């Protein structure tokens, strides 16, 4: 996932990477990655992924 996102980041792939990081208990990294996904989703005018990432970040901040 990291390789795919390094070459051609898409908001949905970056979001998936953030979820994987959270599953590995890397909440700090997951939050950072989700913030990147938010920026990409905003640029693509995809409010659904903006909301998904914001909700996930809120949950992960509680788990830090």
N, CA, C, O and CB atoms as a CASP TS submission, in Angstrom:
PFRMAT TS
TARGET T0000
AUTHOR 0000-0000-0000
METHOD Language model
MODEL 1
PARENT N/A
ATOM      1  N   UNK     1       0.819  -1.180   0.000  1.00  0.00           N
ATOM      2  CA  UNK     1       0.000   0.000   0.000  1.00  0.00           C
ATOM      3  C   UNK     1       0.876   1.262   0.000  1.00  0.00           C
ATOM      4  O   UNK     1       0.580   2.236  -0.692  1.00  0.00           O
ATOM      5  CB  UNK     1      -0.939  -0.012   1.205  1.00  0.00           C
ATOM      6  N   UNK     2       1.949   1.224   0.782  1.00  0.00           N
ATOM      7  CA  UNK     2       2.839   2.387   0.832  1.00  0.00           C
ATOM      8  C   UNK     2       3.456   2.672  -0.527  1.00  0.00           C
ATOM      9  O   UNK     2       3.591   3.831  -0.919  1.00  0.00           O
ATOM     10  CB  UNK     2       3.941   2.170   1.865  1.00  0.00           C
ATOM     11  N   UNK     3       3.835   1.612  -1.252  1.00  0.00           N
ATOM     12  CA  UNK     3       4.439   1.795  -2.568  1.00  0.00           C
ATOM     13  C   UNK     3       3.444   2.429  -3.538  1.00  0.00           C
ATOM     14  O   UNK     3       3.792   3.339  -4.290  1.00  0.00           O
ATOM     15  CB  UNK     3       4.937   0.452  -3.121  1.00  0.00           C
ATOM     16  N   UNK     4       2.213   1.944  -3.513  1.00  0.00           N
ATOM     17  CA  UNK     4       1.182   2.493  -4.406  1.00  0.00           C
ATOM     18  C   UNK     4       0.928   3.961  -4.092  1.00  0.00           C
ATOM     19  O   UNK     4       0.783   4.783  -4.997  1.00  0.00           O
ATOM     20  CB  UNK     4      -0.131   1.690  -4.282  1.00  0.00           C
ATOM     21  N   UNK     5       0.875   4.282  -2.815  1.00  0.00           N
ATOM     22  CA  UNK     5       0.609   5.663  -2.423  1.00  0.00           C
ATOM     23  C   UNK     5       1.804   6.583  -2.664  1.00  0.00           C
ATOM     24  O   UNK     5       1.632   7.788  -2.848  1.00  0.00           O
ATOM     25  CB  UNK     5       0.217   5.714  -0.966  1.00  0.00           C
ATOM     26  N   UNK     6       2.997   6.027  -2.664  1.00  0.00           N
ATOM     27  CA  UNK     6       4.188   6.841  -2.917  1.00  0.00           C
ATOM     28  C   UNK     6       4.228   7.309  -4.373  1.00  0.00           C
ATOM     29  O   UNK     6       4.636   8.434  -4.664  1.00  0.00           O
ATOM     30  CB  UNK     6       5.464   6.044  -2.581  1.00  0.00           C
ATOM     31  N   UNK     7       3.799   6.434  -5.277  1.00  0.00           N
ATOM     32  CA  UNK     7       3.860   6.753  -6.702  1.00  0.00           C
ATOM     33  C   UNK     7       2.663   7.555  -7.191  1.00  0.00           C
ATOM     34  O   UNK     7       2.826   8.502  -7.960  1.00  0.00           O
ATOM     35  CB  UNK     7       3.968   5.490  -7.499  1.00  0.00           C
ATOM     36  N   UNK     8       1.467   7.188  -6.755  1.00  0.00           N
ATOM     37  CA  UNK     8       0.248   7.821  -7.258  1.00  0.00           C
ATOM     38  C   UNK     8      -0.818   7.795  -6.166  1.00  0.00           C
ATOM     39  O   UNK     8      -1.729   6.969  -6.213  1.00  0.00           O
ATOM     40  CB  UNK     8      -0.264   7.106  -8.547  1.00  0.00           C
ATOM     41  N   UNK     9      -0.714   8.693  -5.181  1.00  0.00           N
ATOM     42  CA  UNK     9      -1.652   8.643  -4.059  1.00  0.00           C
ATOM     43  C   UNK     9      -3.076   9.004  -4.461  1.00  0.00           C
ATOM     44  O   UNK     9      -3.314  10.037  -5.087  1.00  0.00           O
ATOM     45  CB  UNK     9      -1.191   9.570  -2.967  1.00  0.00           C
ATOM     46  N   UNK    10      -4.000   8.155  -4.101  1.00  0.00           N
ATOM     47  CA  UNK    10      -5.433   8.387  -4.288  1.00  0.00           C
ATOM     48  C   UNK    10      -6.050   8.413  -2.893  1.00  0.00           C
ATOM     49  O   UNK    10      -5.639   7.650  -2.019  1.00  0.00           O
ATOM     50  CB  UNK    10      -6.106   7.273  -5.209  1.00  0.00           C
ATOM     51  N   UNK    11      -7.014   9.268  -2.685  1.00  0.00           N
ATOM     52  CA  UNK    11      -7.565   9.431  -1.342  1.00  0.00           C
ATOM     53  C   UNK    11      -8.090   8.132  -0.751  1.00  0.00           C
ATOM     54  O   UNK    11      -7.977   7.917   0.456  1.00  0.00           O
ATOM     55  CB  UNK    11      -8.666  10.448  -1.365  1.00  0.00           C
ATOM     56  N   UNK    12      -8.662   7.265  -1.576  1.00  0.00           N
ATOM     57  CA  UNK    12      -9.219   6.008  -1.070  1.00  0.00           C
ATOM     58  C   UNK    12      -8.112   5.028  -0.686  1.00  0.00           C
ATOM     59  O   UNK    12      -8.259   4.285   0.284  1.00  0.00           O
ATOM     60  CB  UNK    12     -10.142   5.373  -2.119  1.00  0.00           C
ATOM     61  N   UNK    13      -7.017   5.015  -1.427  1.00  0.00           N
ATOM     62  CA  UNK    13      -5.895   4.140  -1.056  1.00  0.00           C
ATOM     63  C   UNK    13      -5.182   4.651   0.190  1.00  0.00           C
ATOM     64  O   UNK    13      -4.760   3.867   1.041  1.00  0.00           O
ATOM     65  CB  UNK    13      -4.897   4.027  -2.217  1.00  0.00           C
ATOM     66  N   UNK    14      -5.052   5.965   0.288  1.00  0.00           N
ATOM     67  CA  UNK    14      -4.399   6.546   1.460  1.00  0.00           C
ATOM     68  C   UNK    14      -5.248   6.274   2.705  1.00  0.00           C
ATOM     69  O   UNK    14      -4.712   6.009   3.781  1.00  0.00           O
ATOM     70  CB  UNK    14      -4.177   8.078   1.268  1.00  0.00           C
ATOM     71  N   UNK    15      -6.565   6.341   2.554  1.00  0.00           N
ATOM     72  CA  UNK    15      -7.477   6.020   3.668  1.00  0.00           C
ATOM     73  C   UNK    15      -7.290   4.558   4.100  1.00  0.00           C
ATOM     74  O   UNK    15      -7.251   4.259   5.294  1.00  0.00           O
ATOM     75  CB  UNK    15      -8.964   6.275   3.256  1.00  0.00           C
ATOM     76  N   UNK    16      -7.177   3.667   3.134  1.00  0.00           N
ATOM     77  CA  UNK    16      -6.960   2.250   3.452  1.00  0.00           C
ATOM     78  C   UNK    16      -5.646   2.068   4.190  1.00  0.00           C
ATOM     79  O   UNK    16      -5.574   1.291   5.143  1.00  0.00           O
ATOM     80  CB  UNK    16      -6.971   1.394   2.171  1.00  0.00           C
ATOM     81  N   UNK    17      -4.612   2.768   3.767  1.00  0.00           N
ATOM     82  CA  UNK    17      -3.322   2.687   4.457  1.00  0.00           C
ATOM     83  C   UNK    17      -3.475   3.157   5.902  1.00  0.00           C
ATOM     84  O   UNK    17      -2.905   2.551   6.809  1.00  0.00           O
ATOM     85  CB  UNK    17      -2.250   3.535   3.723  1.00  0.00           C
ATOM     86  N   UNK    18      -4.225   4.212   6.124  1.00  0.00           N
ATOM     87  CA  UNK    18      -4.442   4.718   7.487  1.00  0.00           C
ATOM     88  C   UNK    18      -5.146   3.664   8.343  1.00  0.00           C
ATOM     89  O   UNK    18      -4.790   3.467   9.505  1.00  0.00           O
ATOM     90  CB  UNK    18      -5.275   6.026   7.458  1.00  0.00           C
ATOM     91  N   UNK    19      -6.137   2.992   7.772  1.00  0.00           N
ATOM     92  CA  UNK    19      -6.842   1.946   8.523  1.00  0.00           C
ATOM     93  C   UNK    19      -5.907   0.789   8.870  1.00  0.00           C
ATOM     94  O   UNK    19      -6.003   0.219   9.956  1.00  0.00           O
ATOM     95  CB  UNK    19      -8.043   1.425   7.717  1.00  0.00           C
ATOM     96  N   UNK    20      -5.019   0.446   7.967  1.00  0.00           N
ATOM     97  CA  UNK    20      -4.043  -0.618   8.236  1.00  0.00           C
ATOM     98  C   UNK    20      -3.114  -0.194   9.369  1.00  0.00           C
ATOM     99  O   UNK    20      -2.824  -0.985  10.265  1.00  0.00           O
ATOM    100  CB  UNK    20      -3.222  -0.953   6.958  1.00  0.00           C
ATOM    101  N   UNK    21      -2.654   1.040   9.330  1.00  0.00           N
ATOM    102  CA  UNK    21      -1.784   1.535  10.394  1.00  0.00           C
ATOM    103  C   UNK    21      -2.503   1.486  11.745  1.00  0.00           C
ATOM    104  O   UNK    21      -1.902   1.127  12.757  1.00  0.00           O
ATOM    105  CB  UNK    21      -1.321   2.974  10.086  1.00  0.00           C
ATOM    106  N   UNK    22      -3.768   1.841  11.759  1.00  0.00           N
ATOM    107  CA  UNK    22      -4.531   1.800  13.009  1.00  0.00           C
ATOM    108  C   UNK    22      -4.675   0.375  13.515  1.00  0.00           C
ATOM    109  O   UNK    22      -4.590   0.133  14.719  1.00  0.00           O
ATOM    110  CB  UNK    22      -5.913   2.428  12.816  1.00  0.00           C
ATOM    111  N   UNK    23      -4.892  -0.571  12.607  1.00  0.00           N
ATOM    112  CA  UNK    23      -4.994  -1.968  13.013  1.00  0.00           C
ATOM    113  C   UNK    23      -3.688  -2.459  13.615  1.00  0.00           C
ATOM    114  O   UNK    23      -3.685  -3.350  14.464  1.00  0.00           O
ATOM    115  CB  UNK    23      -5.384  -2.840  11.825  1.00  0.00           C
ATOM    116  N   UNK    24      -2.581  -1.879  13.176  1.00  0.00           N
ATOM    117  CA  UNK    24      -1.273  -2.229  13.711  1.00  0.00           C
ATOM    118  C   UNK    24      -0.930  -1.406  14.953  1.00  0.00           C
ATOM    119  O   UNK    24       0.190  -1.462  15.461  1.00  0.00           O
ATOM    120  CB  UNK    24      -0.205  -2.034  12.646  1.00  0.00           C
ATOM    121  N   UNK    25      -1.913  -0.644  15.431  1.00  0.00           N
ATOM    122  CA  UNK    25      -1.796   0.205  16.621  1.00  0.00           C
ATOM    123  C   UNK    25      -0.822   1.361  16.446  1.00  0.00           C
ATOM    124  O   UNK    25      -0.287   1.882  17.426  1.00  0.00           O
ATOM    125  CB  UNK    25      -1.369  -0.626  17.794  1.00  0.00           C
ATOM    126  N   UNK    26      -0.593   1.762  15.204  1.00  0.00           N
ATOM    127  CA  UNK    26       0.211   2.947  14.905  1.00  0.00           C
ATOM    128  C   UNK    26      -0.761   4.115  14.709  1.00  0.00           C
ATOM    129  O   UNK    26      -0.951   4.607  13.597  1.00  0.00           O
ATOM    130  CB  UNK    26       1.127   2.728  13.622  1.00  0.00           C
ATOM    131  N   UNK    27      -1.369   4.543  15.816  1.00  0.00           N
ATOM    132  CA  UNK    27      -2.413   5.562  15.738  1.00  0.00           C
ATOM    133  C   UNK    27      -1.866   6.915  15.292  1.00  0.00           C
ATOM    134  O   UNK    27      -2.527   7.631  14.540  1.00  0.00           O
ATOM    135  CB  UNK    27      -3.098   5.705  17.083  1.00  0.00           C
ATOM    136  N   UNK    28      -0.674   7.269  15.746  1.00  0.00           N
ATOM    137  CA  UNK    28      -0.066   8.539  15.343  1.00  0.00           C
ATOM    138  C   UNK    28       0.144   8.558  13.824  1.00  0.00           C
ATOM    139  O   UNK    28      -0.179   9.543  13.160  1.00  0.00           O
ATOM    140  CB  UNK    28       1.284   8.760  16.085  1.00  0.00           C
ATOM    141  N   UNK    29       0.682   7.478  13.290  1.00  0.00           N
ATOM    142  CA  UNK    29       0.886   7.371  11.852  1.00  0.00           C
ATOM    143  C   UNK    29      -0.424   7.330  11.090  1.00  0.00           C
ATOM    144  O   UNK    29      -0.544   7.916  10.014  1.00  0.00           O
ATOM    145  CB  UNK    29       1.697   6.145  11.534  1.00  0.00           C
ATOM    146  N   UNK    30      -1.408   6.636  11.649  1.00  0.00           N
ATOM    147  CA  UNK    30      -2.720   6.533  11.006  1.00  0.00           C
ATOM    148  C   UNK    30      -3.379   7.904  10.905  1.00  0.00           C
ATOM    149  O   UNK    30      -3.987   8.232   9.887  1.00  0.00           O
ATOM    150  CB  UNK    30      -3.628   5.565  11.784  1.00  0.00           C
ATOM    151  N   UNK    31      -3.258   8.696  11.956  1.00  0.00           N
ATOM    152  CA  UNK    31      -3.845  10.033  11.953  1.00  0.00           C
ATOM    153  C   UNK    31      -3.181  10.899  10.889  1.00  0.00           C
ATOM    154  O   UNK    31      -3.860  11.608  10.146  1.00  0.00           O
ATOM    155  CB  UNK    31      -3.710  10.689  13.340  1.00  0.00           C
ATOM    156  N   UNK    32      -1.871  10.839  10.819  1.00  0.00           N
ATOM    157  CA  UNK    32      -1.128  11.617   9.821  1.00  0.00           C
ATOM    158  C   UNK    32      -1.536  11.199   8.402  1.00  0.00           C
ATOM    159  O   UNK    32      -1.741  12.049   7.535  1.00  0.00           O
ATOM    160  CB  UNK    32       0.401  11.434  10.018  1.00  0.00           C
ATOM    161  N   UNK    33      -1.650   9.905   8.176  1.00  0.00           N
ATOM    162  CA  UNK    33      -2.030   9.391   6.857  1.00  0.00           C
ATOM    163  C   UNK    33      -3.467   9.785   6.527  1.00  0.00           C
ATOM    164  O   UNK    33      -3.763  10.157   5.391  1.00  0.00           O
ATOM    165  CB  UNK    33      -1.871   7.855   6.804  1.00  0.00           C
ATOM    166  N   UNK    34      -4.357   9.707   7.508  1.00  0.00           N
ATOM    167  CA  UNK    34      -5.752  10.084   7.281  1.00  0.00           C
ATOM    168  C   UNK    34      -5.871  11.566   6.950  1.00  0.00           C
ATOM    169  O   UNK    34      -6.719  11.959   6.149  1.00  0.00           O
ATOM    170  CB  UNK    34      -6.602   9.749   8.510  1.00  0.00           C
ATOM    171  N   UNK    35      -5.027  12.388   7.562  1.00  0.00           N
ATOM    172  CA  UNK    35      -5.038  13.816   7.243  1.00  0.00           C
ATOM    173  C   UNK    35      -4.623  14.046   5.789  1.00  0.00           C
ATOM    174  O   UNK    35      -5.149  14.930   5.113  1.00  0.00           O
ATOM    175  CB  UNK    35      -4.101  14.591   8.194  1.00  0.00           C
ATOM    176  N   UNK    36      -3.680  13.244   5.326  1.00  0.00           N
ATOM    177  CA  UNK    36      -3.282  13.329   3.910  1.00  0.00           C
ATOM    178  C   UNK    36      -4.455  12.918   3.017  1.00  0.00           C
ATOM    179  O   UNK    36      -4.694  13.531   1.976  1.00  0.00           O
ATOM    180  CB  UNK    36      -2.039  12.425   3.626  1.00  0.00           C
ATOM    181  N   UNK    37      -5.181  11.879   3.430  1.00  0.00           N
ATOM    182  CA  UNK    37      -6.337  11.425   2.663  1.00  0.00           C
ATOM    183  C   UNK    37      -7.415  12.509   2.612  1.00  0.00           C
ATOM    184  O   UNK    37      -8.084  12.674   1.592  1.00  0.00           O
ATOM    185  CB  UNK    37      -6.909  10.134   3.269  1.00  0.00           C
ATOM    186  N   UNK    38      -7.584  13.247   3.712  1.00  0.00           N
ATOM    187  CA  UNK    38      -8.562  14.337   3.731  1.00  0.00           C
ATOM    188  C   UNK    38      -8.205  15.386   2.677  1.00  0.00           C
ATOM    189  O   UNK    38      -9.068  15.838   1.925  1.00  0.00           O
ATOM    190  CB  UNK    38      -8.629  14.986   5.135  1.00  0.00           C
ATOM    191  N   UNK    39      -6.941  15.762   2.632  1.00  0.00           N
ATOM    192  CA  UNK    39      -6.516  16.773   1.659  1.00  0.00           C
ATOM    193  C   UNK    39      -6.750  16.291   0.223  1.00  0.00           C
ATOM    194  O   UNK    39      -7.211  17.053  -0.626  1.00  0.00           O
ATOM    195  CB  UNK    39      -5.030  17.119   1.864  1.00  0.00           C
ATOM    196  N   UNK    40      -6.432  15.036  -0.034  1.00  0.00           N
ATOM    197  CA  UNK    40      -6.644  14.476  -1.381  1.00  0.00           C
ATOM    198  C   UNK    40      -8.128  14.390  -1.709  1.00  0.00           C
ATOM    199  O   UNK    40      -8.532  14.660  -2.841  1.00  0.00           O
ATOM    200  CB  UNK    40      -6.002  13.079  -1.495  1.00  0.00           C
ATOM    201  N   UNK    41      -8.943  14.015  -0.727  1.00  0.00           N
ATOM    202  CA  UNK    41     -10.390  13.909  -0.944  1.00  0.00           C
ATOM    203  C   UNK    41     -10.997  15.292  -1.192  1.00  0.00           C
ATOM    204  O   UNK    41     -11.883  15.441  -2.034  1.00  0.00           O
ATOM    205  CB  UNK    41     -11.075  13.233   0.271  1.00  0.00           C
ATOM    206  N   UNK    42     -10.524  16.294  -0.463  1.00  0.00           N
ATOM    207  CA  UNK    42     -11.007  17.664  -0.692  1.00  0.00           C
ATOM    208  C   UNK    42     -10.675  18.115  -2.105  1.00  0.00           C
ATOM    209  O   UNK    42     -11.503  18.730  -2.777  1.00  0.00           O
ATOM    210  CB  UNK    42     -10.394  18.639   0.333  1.00  0.00           C
ATOM    211  N   UNK    43      -9.464  17.809  -2.554  1.00  0.00           N
ATOM    212  CA  UNK    43      -9.053  18.191  -3.910  1.00  0.00           C
ATOM    213  C   UNK    43      -9.907  17.488  -4.966  1.00  0.00           C
ATOM    214  O   UNK    43     -10.114  18.019  -6.057  1.00  0.00           O
ATOM    215  CB  UNK    43      -7.566  17.860  -4.133  1.00  0.00           C
ATOM    216  N   UNK    44     -10.403  16.287  -4.635  1.00  0.00           N
ATOM    217  CA  UNK    44     -11.240  15.519  -5.556  1.00  0.00           C
ATOM    218  C   UNK    44     -12.734  15.786  -5.335  1.00  0.00           C
ATOM    219  O   UNK    44     -13.582  15.154  -5.965  1.00  0.00           O
ATOM    220  CB  UNK    44     -10.952  14.029  -5.401  1.00  0.00           C
ATOM    221  N   UNK    45     -13.046  16.722  -4.438  1.00  0.00           N
ATOM    222  CA  UNK    45     -14.439  17.051  -4.096  1.00  0.00           C
ATOM    223  C   UNK    45     -15.230  15.831  -3.635  1.00  0.00           C
ATOM    224  O   UNK    45     -16.380  15.637  -4.029  1.00  0.00           O
ATOM    225  CB  UNK    45     -15.135  17.679  -5.293  1.00  0.00           C
ATOM    226  N   UNK    46     -14.598  15.010  -2.793  1.00  0.00           N
ATOM    227  CA  UNK    46     -15.265  13.820  -2.268  1.00  0.00           C
ATOM    228  C   UNK    46     -15.498  14.003  -0.766  1.00  0.00           C
ATOM    229  O   UNK    46     -14.642  13.673   0.055  1.00  0.00           O
ATOM    230  CB  UNK    46     -14.421  12.531  -2.549  1.00  0.00           C
ATOM    231  N   UNK    47     -16.659  14.530  -0.433  1.00  0.00           N
ATOM    232  CA  UNK    47     -16.965  14.835   0.970  1.00  0.00           C
ATOM    233  C   UNK    47     -17.170  13.573   1.806  1.00  0.00           C
ATOM    234  O   UNK    47     -16.992  13.603   3.024  1.00  0.00           O
ATOM    235  CB  UNK    47     -18.208  15.709   1.054  1.00  0.00           C
ATOM    236  N   UNK    48     -17.541  12.472   1.167  1.00  0.00           N
ATOM    237  CA  UNK    48     -17.732  11.215   1.907  1.00  0.00           C
ATOM    238  C   UNK    48     -16.425  10.766   2.561  1.00  0.00           C
ATOM    239  O   UNK    48     -16.408  10.378   3.729  1.00  0.00           O
ATOM    240  CB  UNK    48     -18.263  10.106   0.967  1.00  0.00           C
ATOM    241  N   UNK    49     -15.344  10.821   1.808  1.00  0.00           N
ATOM    242  CA  UNK    49     -14.052  10.394   2.364  1.00  0.00           C
ATOM    243  C   UNK    49     -13.501  11.413   3.357  1.00  0.00           C
ATOM    244  O   UNK    49     -12.772  11.051   4.280  1.00  0.00           O
ATOM    245  CB  UNK    49     -13.039  10.168   1.240  1.00  0.00           C
ATOM    246  N   UNK    50     -13.841  12.668   3.172  1.00  0.00           N
ATOM    247  CA  UNK    50     -13.448  13.665   4.171  1.00  0.00           C
ATOM    248  C   UNK    50     -14.094  13.289   5.498  1.00  0.00           C
ATOM    249  O   UNK    50     -13.428  13.276   6.534  1.00  0.00           O
ATOM    250  CB  UNK    50     -13.865  15.114   3.732  1.00  0.00           C
ATOM    251  N   UNK    51     -15.391  12.982   5.471  1.00  0.00           N
ATOM    252  CA  UNK    51     -16.113  12.597   6.688  1.00  0.00           C
ATOM    253  C   UNK    51     -15.583  11.301   7.281  1.00  0.00           C
ATOM    254  O   UNK    51     -15.406  11.202   8.496  1.00  0.00           O
ATOM    255  CB  UNK    51     -17.597  12.454   6.394  1.00  0.00           C
ATOM    256  N   UNK    52     -15.329  10.309   6.440  1.00  0.00           N
ATOM    257  CA  UNK    52     -14.797   9.027   6.922  1.00  0.00           C
ATOM    258  C   UNK    52     -13.476   9.224   7.655  1.00  0.00           C
ATOM    259  O   UNK    52     -13.265   8.665   8.731  1.00  0.00           O
ATOM    260  CB  UNK    52     -14.606   8.049   5.752  1.00  0.00           C
ATOM    261  N   UNK    53     -12.604  10.010   7.076  1.00  0.00           N
ATOM    262  CA  UNK    53     -11.302  10.259   7.688  1.00  0.00           C
ATOM    263  C   UNK    53     -11.424  11.049   8.983  1.00  0.00           C
ATOM    264  O   UNK    53     -10.740  10.751   9.962  1.00  0.00           O
ATOM    265  CB  UNK    53     -10.402  11.000   6.717  1.00  0.00           C
ATOM    266  N   UNK    54     -12.286  12.046   8.993  1.00  0.00           N
ATOM    267  CA  UNK    54     -12.466  12.848  10.203  1.00  0.00           C
ATOM    268  C   UNK    54     -12.994  11.993  11.353  1.00  0.00           C
ATOM    269  O   UNK    54     -12.555  12.132  12.494  1.00  0.00           O
ATOM    270  CB  UNK    54     -13.422  14.018   9.932  1.00  0.00           C
ATOM    271  N   UNK    55     -13.940  11.111  11.040  1.00  0.00           N
ATOM    272  CA  UNK    55     -14.491  10.215  12.064  1.00  0.00           C
ATOM    273  C   UNK    55     -13.401   9.273  12.578  1.00  0.00           C
ATOM    274  O   UNK    55     -13.279   9.059  13.784  1.00  0.00           O
ATOM    275  CB  UNK    55     -15.686   9.399  11.495  1.00  0.00           C
ATOM    276  N   UNK    56     -12.616   8.718  11.667  1.00  0.00           N
ATOM    277  CA  UNK    56     -11.549   7.792  12.056  1.00  0.00           C
ATOM    278  C   UNK    56     -10.511   8.506  12.921  1.00  0.00           C
ATOM    279  O   UNK    56     -10.059   7.960  13.928  1.00  0.00           O
ATOM    280  CB  UNK    56     -10.875   7.184  10.806  1.00  0.00           C
ATOM    281  N   UNK    57     -10.137   9.714  12.534  1.00  0.00           N
ATOM    282  CA  UNK    57      -9.155  10.474  13.313  1.00  0.00           C
ATOM    283  C   UNK    57      -9.668  10.706  14.726  1.00  0.00           C
ATOM    284  O   UNK    57      -8.921  10.576  15.695  1.00  0.00           O
ATOM    285  CB  UNK    57      -8.839  11.821  12.631  1.00  0.00           C
ATOM    286  N   UNK    58     -10.934  11.049  14.838  1.00  0.00           N
ATOM    287  CA  UNK    58     -11.533  11.274  16.151  1.00  0.00           C
ATOM    288  C   UNK    58     -11.425  10.027  17.029  1.00  0.00           C
ATOM    289  O   UNK    58     -11.101  10.126  18.212  1.00  0.00           O
ATOM    290  CB  UNK    58     -13.000  11.687  16.001  1.00  0.00           C
ATOM    291  N   UNK    59     -11.693   8.867  16.459  1.00  0.00           N
ATOM    292  CA  UNK    59     -11.599   7.608  17.198  1.00  0.00           C
ATOM    293  C   UNK    59     -10.159   7.284  17.565  1.00  0.00           C
ATOM    294  O   UNK    59      -9.883   6.852  18.684  1.00  0.00           O
ATOM    295  CB  UNK    59     -12.194   6.467  16.382  1.00  0.00           C
ATOM    296  N   UNK    60      -9.251   7.489  16.637  1.00  0.00           N
ATOM    297  CA  UNK    60      -7.845   7.129  16.876  1.00  0.00           C
ATOM    298  C   UNK    60      -7.188   8.040  17.893  1.00  0.00           C
ATOM    299  O   UNK    60      -6.286   7.615  18.615  1.00  0.00           O
ATOM    300  CB  UNK    60      -7.061   7.174  15.577  1.00  0.00           C
ATOM    301  N   UNK    61      -7.628   9.287  17.960  1.00  0.00           N
ATOM    302  CA  UNK    61      -7.058  10.198  18.954  1.00  0.00           C
ATOM    303  C   UNK    61      -7.356   9.712  20.375  1.00  0.00           C
ATOM    304  O   UNK    61      -6.574   9.947  21.296  1.00  0.00           O
ATOM    305  CB  UNK    61      -7.609  11.623  18.753  1.00  0.00           C
ATOM    306  N   UNK    62      -8.484   9.037  20.540  1.00  0.00           N
ATOM    307  CA  UNK    62      -8.838   8.481  21.859  1.00  0.00           C
ATOM    308  C   UNK    62      -7.977   7.288  22.212  1.00  0.00           C
ATOM    309  O   UNK    62      -7.861   6.954  23.391  1.00  0.00           O
ATOM    310  CB  UNK    62     -10.308   8.076  21.893  1.00  0.00           C
ATOM    311  N   UNK    63      -7.379   6.644  21.255  1.00  0.00           N
ATOM    312  CA  UNK    63      -6.624   5.409  21.460  1.00  0.00           C
ATOM    313  C   UNK    63      -5.128   5.654  21.607  1.00  0.00           C
ATOM    314  O   UNK    63      -4.388   4.714  21.897  1.00  0.00           O
ATOM    315  CB  UNK    63      -6.869   4.462  20.312  1.00  0.00           C
ATOM    316  N   UNK    64      -4.664   6.862  21.420  1.00  0.00           N
ATOM    317  CA  UNK    64      -3.235   7.159  21.464  1.00  0.00           C
ATOM    318  C   UNK    64      -2.608   6.782  22.772  1.00  0.00           C
ATOM    319  O   UNK    64      -1.407   6.974  22.959  1.00  0.00           O
ATOM    320  CB  UNK    64      -2.999   8.605  21.205  1.00  0.00           C
TER
END
